[in-house]
Amino acid sequence: MKTDSVTRLNEDLQAEIEELKLQLQEAHETIEAIRTGQVDALVVEGTNGHQLYTLRSADQAFRVFIEKMTEGAVTLNSKGSILYCNSQFASLVKMPLSNVISLPFHQFIAPENVDDYQALFERCWTQDCKGEVLLTAGDHFTPVQLSLTKLALEEGVSLSIILTDLTAQKKVQQQLSSNNKQLAEINHALELSNHDLQQFASVASHDLQEPLRKIQLFSNLLNDRGGAQLTPESKKYLEKIIYSAGRMKALIIDVLNYSKLSANDNPFECIDLNVLIKELLDDFDLFIAEKKAVINVGELPCLYVNRGQIRQMFQNLLSNSLKFAGKEKTSIIDITAKLVRDKSFDSEEDPEGAFCLLTISDNGIGFDEKYAAKIFSLFERLHSKETYEGTGIGLAITKKIVEKHNGLIAAHSKEGEGARFLILLPAHSNHPGGPAVA
């Protein structure tokens, strides 16, 4: 009998516990519904019957927005105590949301930033303001931006603060700063390296040319004065020495010219390309006659360029077209120009365009277009030196000249169908030392 009473008592207690759990769950759901804006009023049963309580403190959509936003949101009274905060702020300070309410906001600010926060707090009552501080959560610090705005509510004036987590932004800024520092160090090292390389190329070229001149001089004397006494085999060897010395001299001169392009002391001036091309054609007259070439030159503009470098560019491209002319047909070379709007080979033509597109095309032997980028590399050759003379530096020099003028260069071709070189240069002065265009 006693055992039955204990059993019933346990059952009653268990039922009571379950009922309390249900009430607690209901209360929790009600509070959550109020926070997230699912309800705007409550009906509460009291001693005087049912009473309706409306939630006038916030609009439903506004409450939902504040609770779901990724930024922290806090409302303070005039003394700086927290009247309201959303879940994101509680997460930032690593405290239960219920424990945050009524605490002074400044206790979550790092000591070194408290004065800055106080200055913002005093100023924001007359104007909206922003500032960056460190938010503390124990030993953890979070950089945030505070956006402070005064609010006039039914209960009185209060202060709204939106907190934006700047952690990711700060990491990006630090990485960017580190990358910029590394880039500056690399650029400085590269400038020193280029200067040393330029000095070396200049000295080496000068020192190499002196013994080379003697090799050429004595080889030519031997060929002129004693050539008749040499055996055919010795004569052949001597001709190879003279030929190789000539190639070596051309190579040294090209390397020296390439190294000089690293200097920034080249003057830019307004150059009439029509006059410059005419001078070049006069220089090439024997070569043109030998190849029986026809060169058509369209109307060319005046550009602010370095005269010597642009002359070298045209000289290299014309020489290239003449050198690789077809042997069984008349060599035709066309030089044209037009102004375009943008820095793109596909840009629309525009008489007032900011860029000039120069085109040099020929009907020579051409090349496989898969080598179009390779031909501009230093010492690259698509043909053996026995078939076509050259050092493999000419087009590399041309590319560097174009880049020194803040331009672009590209080549298009098909084997047996000629080649077309496109050069895009600024139509007006954009060089630090260049004069302005009238």
C-alpha positions in Angstrom: 0.0 0.0 0.0 2.8 2.3 0.8 4.5 1.5 -2.4 1.4 2.4 -4.4 1.3 5.9 -2.8 4.9 6.5 -3.6 4.3 5.5 -7.2 1.3 7.8 -7.6 3.3 10.7 -6.0 6.1 10.1 -8.5 3.6 10.1 -11.4 2.1 13.3 -10.2 5.5 15.0 -9.8 6.5 13.8 -13.3 3.2 15.2 -14.7 3.9 18.5 -13.0 7.4 18.6 -14.4 6.1 17.9 -17.9 3.6 20.7 -17.5 6.3 23.1 -16.4 8.4 22.1 -19.3 5.5 22.9 -21.7 5.0 26.3 -20.0 8.7 27.1 -20.2 8.8 26.1 -23.9 5.7 28.2 -24.6 7.3 31.2 -22.8 10.5 30.7 -24.7 8.6 30.5 -28.0 6.6 33.6 -27.1 9.8 35.6 -26.3 11.4 34.4 -29.6 8.2 35.4 -31.5 8.3 38.9 -29.9 12.0 39.3 -30.8 11.6 38.2 -34.4 8.4 40.2 -35.0 6.1 37.2 -35.4 3.5 38.8 -33.0 2.5 42.4 -32.4 0.2 41.8 -29.3 -0.3 39.5 -26.4 -3.5 38.4 -24.7 -2.8 37.7 -21.0 -5.3 36.1 -18.6 -5.4 37.9 -15.2 -7.6 38.3 -12.2 -9.7 40.9 -14.0 -10.1 38.8 -17.1 -8.2 38.8 -20.4 -6.1 41.9 -21.2 -4.5 42.9 -24.5 -0.9 44.1 -24.5 0.4 45.7 -27.8 4.0 45.8 -28.7 4.5 49.5 -29.7 8.3 49.6 -29.2 9.2 48.5 -32.8 7.6 47.8 -36.1 7.4 44.1 -37.0 9.5 44.5 -40.3 12.0 46.7 -38.5 12.5 44.1 -35.7 13.0 41.3 -38.1 15.4 43.3 -40.1 17.5 44.3 -37.1 17.6 40.8 -35.7 18.6 39.2 -39.1 21.2 41.8 -40.2 24.9 40.8 -40.2 25.9 43.9 -38.4 25.6 44.4 -34.6 22.9 46.7 -33.5 22.6 48.5 -30.1 20.3 51.1 -28.7 21.6 53.2 -25.8 20.0 55.6 -23.4 21.4 59.1 -22.7 23.8 57.7 -20.1 25.3 55.1 -22.5 23.7 52.0 -21.1 22.4 49.3 -23.5 18.6 49.3 -23.8 18.5 46.8 -26.7 20.9 44.8 -28.8 20.5 42.1 -31.5 22.0 38.6 -31.6 24.9 39.7 -33.8 26.2 42.1 -31.1 25.9 39.5 -28.4 27.9 37.2 -30.7 30.6 39.9 -31.2 31.1 40.3 -27.4 30.7 36.6 -26.8 28.0 37.0 -24.1 24.4 35.7 -23.7 22.0 38.3 -25.1 20.1 38.6 -21.8 23.3 39.5 -19.9 24.2 42.4 -22.2 21.1 44.5 -21.5 21.6 47.4 -19.1 25.4 47.2 -19.2 27.3 50.4 -20.1 28.4 50.2 -23.8 31.9 51.6 -23.1 32.9 48.5 -21.2 33.0 46.6 -24.5 35.5 49.1 -26.0 39.2 48.5 -25.8 40.9 50.8 -23.2 43.0 52.6 -25.8 39.8 53.5 -27.8 37.6 54.6 -24.9 38.4 58.3 -25.3 37.7 58.1 -29.1 34.3 56.4 -28.3 33.4 59.1 -25.7 34.1 61.8 -28.2 31.8 60.1 -30.7 29.2 59.6 -28.0 29.1 63.3 -27.2 29.1 64.5 -30.8 26.5 62.1 -32.1 23.6 63.8 -30.2 23.9 66.7 -32.6 25.0 65.0 -35.8 25.5 61.5 -37.2 29.0 60.3 -36.9 31.3 57.3 -37.5 34.5 55.9 -36.1 36.7 52.8 -35.8 37.4 51.1 -32.4 38.4 47.7 -31.1 35.5 45.7 -29.5 36.6 43.5 -26.6 35.4 40.1 -25.6 37.7 38.8 -22.9 41.1 38.5 -24.5 39.7 38.7 -28.0 39.6 42.0 -29.9 37.4 42.8 -33.0 38.0 45.9 -35.1 34.6 47.5 -35.8 33.2 50.6 -37.3 30.6 52.4 -35.2 27.8 54.3 -37.0 26.0 56.5 -34.4 22.6 58.1 -35.0 20.2 59.8 -32.5 16.7 58.3 -32.4 13.5 60.1 -31.2 11.2 57.4 -29.9 7.9 57.6 -27.9 9.8 56.7 -24.7 12.3 59.6 -25.3 15.6 60.2 -27.1 18.0 57.3 -27.5 21.1 56.4 -29.5 21.3 53.8 -32.2 24.7 52.3 -33.0 25.4 49.9 -35.9 28.6 47.9 -35.6 30.3 46.7 -38.7 32.9 43.9 -38.3 36.1 45.1 -40.1 38.2 41.9 -39.5 38.1 40.7 -43.1 38.7 44.3 -44.4 41.7 44.8 -42.1 43.2 41.5 -43.2 42.8 42.5 -46.8 44.3 45.9 -46.1 47.2 44.3 -44.2 47.8 41.8 -47.1 47.6 44.7 -49.6 50.0 46.8 -47.6 52.4 43.8 -47.3 52.1 43.1 -51.1 52.7 46.8 -51.9 55.8 46.8 -49.7 57.1 43.6 -51.3 56.3 45.1 -54.7 58.2 48.3 -53.9 61.2 46.2 -52.7 61.1 44.1 -55.9 60.8 47.2 -58.1 63.7 48.8 -56.3 65.8 45.6 -56.7 64.7 45.5 -60.4 65.8 49.1 -61.0 69.2 48.4 -59.5 69.5 45.2 -61.5 68.4 47.0 -64.7 71.0 49.7 -64.0 73.7 47.2 -63.4 72.7 45.3 -66.5 72.7 48.4 -68.6 76.1 49.4 -67.3 77.4 45.8 -67.9 76.0 45.7 -71.4 77.5 49.1 -72.3 80.9 48.2 -70.9 80.8 44.7 -72.3 79.8 45.9 -75.7 82.5 48.5 -75.8 85.2 46.0 -74.6 84.0 43.3 -76.9 84.0 45.6 -80.0 87.7 46.5 -79.6 89.1 43.0 -80.1 86.4 42.3 -82.6 87.5 45.2 -84.7 91.0 43.8 -84.8 89.7 40.3 -85.8 87.8 42.0 -88.7 90.7 44.2 -89.6 93.3 41.5 -89.8 91.0 39.0 -91.4 90.1 41.4 -94.2 93.9 42.2 -94.6 94.7 38.5 -94.8 91.9 38.0 -97.3 92.9 41.0 -99.5 96.7 40.5 -99.4 97.2 36.8 -99.0 94.0 35.4 -100.3 95.5 34.1 -103.5 98.1 32.1 -101.6 95.6 30.3 -99.4 94.3 26.9 -100.2 90.6 26.6 -101.0 90.0 25.1 -97.6 91.9 27.9 -95.8 90.0 30.5 -97.9 86.7 28.9 -96.8 87.7 29.1 -93.1 88.8 32.7 -93.4 85.4 33.6 -95.0 83.7 32.0 -92.1 85.8 34.0 -89.6 84.9 37.3 -91.5 81.2 36.3 -91.6 81.1 35.3 -87.9 82.9 38.5 -86.9 80.3 40.5 -88.8 77.4 38.7 -87.1 79.1 39.2 -83.7 79.4 43.0 -84.3 75.7 43.2 -85.3 74.8 41.2 -82.2 76.8 43.5 -79.9 75.2 46.6 -81.4 71.7 45.1 -81.0 72.4 44.1 -77.4 73.7 47.6 -76.7 70.6 49.2 -78.3 68.3 46.9 -76.3 70.0 47.8 -73.0 69.8 51.6 -73.8 66.0 51.3 -73.9 65.9 50.9 -70.1 66.9 54.5 -69.6 64.1 57.1 -69.0 66.0 60.1 -70.3 64.7 60.0 -73.9 63.0 63.1 -75.1 59.5 62.9 -76.5 58.5 65.4 -79.2 55.9 65.8 -82.0 57.1 63.8 -85.0 55.6 63.7 -88.4 55.6 60.0 -89.3 55.3 60.8 -93.0 58.7 62.5 -92.9 60.3 59.8 -90.8 59.1 57.0 -93.2 60.3 58.9 -96.2 63.8 59.2 -94.6 63.8 55.4 -93.9 62.7 54.5 -97.5 65.6 56.7 -98.8 68.0 54.7 -96.5 66.5 51.4 -97.7 66.5 52.3 -101.4 69.2 49.7 -102.4 67.6 47.0 -100.4 64.1 47.8 -101.8 65.5 47.8 -105.3 67.3 44.4 -104.7 64.0 42.9 -103.5 62.0 44.7 -106.2 59.6 45.6 -103.5 56.6 48.0 -103.7 56.0 50.0 -100.6 52.6 51.8 -100.2 52.4 54.4 -97.4 49.1 55.9 -96.4 48.6 59.2 -94.7 50.3 59.1 -91.3 49.7 61.3 -88.3 52.0 63.3 -86.1 52.7 61.6 -82.7 54.5 62.7 -79.5 57.2 60.0 -79.5 60.9 59.5 -79.1 62.1 60.1 -82.6 65.1 57.8 -82.5 63.2 54.9 -80.9 60.2 55.1 -83.3 62.6 55.3 -86.3 64.3 52.1 -84.9 60.9 50.5 -84.6 59.9 51.2 -88.2 63.4 50.3 -89.4 63.2 46.9 -87.7 59.7 46.1 -89.1 60.5 47.3 -92.6 63.8 45.3 -92.6 61.8 42.3 -91.3 59.3 42.5 -94.2 62.0 43.0 -96.8 64.1 40.2 -95.4 61.3 37.7 -95.4 59.9 38.7 -98.8 58.7 35.9 -101.1 61.2 35.0 -103.9 58.6 34.2 -106.6 56.4 37.3 -106.4 56.7 41.0 -106.1 57.1 42.0 -102.5 54.3 44.5 -101.5 54.5 46.3 -98.1 51.6 48.5 -96.9 51.9 51.0 -94.1 48.7 52.6 -92.8 47.4 54.4 -89.8 44.0 55.3 -88.2 42.9 56.9 -84.9 40.8 54.7 -82.6 38.8 55.3 -79.5 40.3 52.8 -77.0 43.5 51.0 -76.2 42.4 47.9 -78.1 43.2 46.4 -81.5 39.4 45.9 -81.9 38.5 49.5 -81.0 36.2 51.5 -83.3 37.8 54.1 -85.6 37.4 57.6 -84.3 38.8 60.8 -85.8 39.2 62.2 -82.3 40.4 58.9 -80.9 43.1 58.8 -78.1 45.1 56.1 -79.8 46.8 55.6 -83.2 46.7 52.1 -84.8 49.6 51.6 -87.2 49.6 48.6 -89.5 52.5 47.2 -91.5 51.6 44.3 -93.7 53.4 42.3 -96.3 52.9 39.4 -98.7 56.1 37.6 -97.7 56.7 34.0 -96.5 54.8 34.6 -93.2 54.9 32.2 -90.3 52.7 29.9 -88.2 50.6 32.2 -86.0 51.2 29.9 -83.0 54.6 31.6 -82.8 53.1 35.1 -82.9 54.1 35.8 -79.2 57.4 34.0 -79.4 58.9 36.2 -82.2 59.0 39.1 -79.8 61.3 37.3 -77.3 65.0 38.1 -77.1 67.2 36.0 -79.3 64.2 34.0 -80.8 64.5 33.0 -84.4 62.0 31.0 -86.5 64.6 30.4 -89.2 68.2 29.4 -89.1 70.9 32.1 -89.5 72.1 30.3 -92.6 68.7 30.8 -94.3 68.0 34.3 -93.1 70.4 36.7 -91.5 69.7 38.4 -88.2 70.5 38.3 -84.5 67.0 37.5 -83.1 66.9 40.8 -81.2 65.2 43.2 -83.7 61.6 42.4 -82.8 62.4 42.2 -79.1 63.8 45.8 -79.4 60.6 46.8 -81.4 58.3 45.4 -78.6 60.3 47.2 -75.9 60.1 50.5 -77.8 56.3 50.2 -78.1 56.0 49.4 -74.4 58.2 52.4 -73.6 55.6 54.5 -75.4 52.8 52.9 -73.3 51.6 51.1 -76.4 50.7 47.5 -77.6 52.1 45.4 -80.5 50.8 42.2 -82.0 51.5 40.1 -85.1 49.2 38.0 -87.3 50.3 35.7 -90.1 49.9 32.5 -92.1 52.7 30.6 -93.6 53.1 31.6 -97.3 50.5 34.4 -97.0 52.6 37.3 -95.4 52.5 38.9 -92.0 50.7 41.8 -90.5 52.1 43.8 -87.5 49.7 46.0 -85.5 51.1 48.8 -83.3 48.9 50.8 -81.0 50.4 54.0 -79.6 48.9 56.9 -77.7 47.8 59.6 -80.1 48.6 62.4 -77.6 51.4 62.9 -75.1 51.2 60.6 -72.1 54.9 60.5 -71.2 56.0 62.3 -68.0 58.4 64.4 -70.0 56.3 64.9 -73.0 54.7 68.2 -73.9 50.9 68.7 -73.8 48.9 68.4 -77.0 47.4 71.6 -78.2 
